[in-house]
Amino acid sequence: MNKELDQKVGAFLATHHVMSLATFGSSGPHATSLFYACDGLALVWVSEPASQHSRDIEADQRVAATVAPDYSDFEAIRGVQIAGARLTGSWWPMNECGTLRNWKRVTRSSAN
């Protein structure tokens, strides 16, 4: 990515705090809304290891995510779509910390 795009995406991600995280496990596709924090351009979240998305990620670390504000006008929709793999770390013994670091930006419009 270029520096200007990194700055735009970073500012967008810092403005919002909920992502939709998609995983795929033995029971099929699953999506969940999660609060996240930014670490540069990485998204960090904390989840219970027993949650379905945590179990799915344990089996297959490929994930996708979206971050977007609410809109009432379809033409005005802007957001960030993310794909990558979870990098693990532990903040608290009973929780799982996931971080998305490998991501790409996809838009429906060149206006962004």
Secondary structure as the mmCIF struct_conf table of DSSP 4:
data_model
#
loop_
_struct_conf.conf_type_id
_struct_conf.id
_struct_conf.beg_label_comp_id
_struct_conf.beg_label_asym_id
_struct_conf.beg_label_seq_id
_struct_conf.end_label_comp_id
_struct_conf.end_label_asym_id
_struct_conf.end_label_seq_id
HELX_RH_AL_P HELX_RH_AL_P1 LYS A 3 THR A 15
STRN STRN1 VAL A 18 GLY A 25
TURN_TY1_P TURN_TY1_P1 SER A 26 SER A 27
STRN STRN2 GLY A 28 PHE A 35
STRN STRN3 ALA A 37 ASP A 39
TURN_TY1_P TURN_TY1_P2 GLY A 40 LEU A 41
STRN STRN4 ALA A 42 SER A 47
TURN_TY1_P TURN_TY1_P3 PRO A 49 ALA A 50
BEND BEND1 SER A 51 SER A 51
HELX_RH_AL_P HELX_RH_AL_P2 GLN A 52 ALA A 59
STRN STRN5 ARG A 62 VAL A 67
BEND BEND2 SER A 72 SER A 72
HELX_RH_3T_P HELX_RH_3T_P1 PHE A 74 ALA A 76
STRN STRN6 VAL A 80 GLY A 89
BEND BEND3 TRP A 91 TRP A 92
TURN_TY1_P TURN_TY1_P4 PRO A 93 MET A 94
STRN STRN7 GLU A 96 LEU A 100
BEND BEND4 ASN A 102 ASN A 102
BEND BEND5 ARG A 108 ARG A 108
TURN_TY1_P TURN_TY1_P5 SER A 110 ALA A 111
#
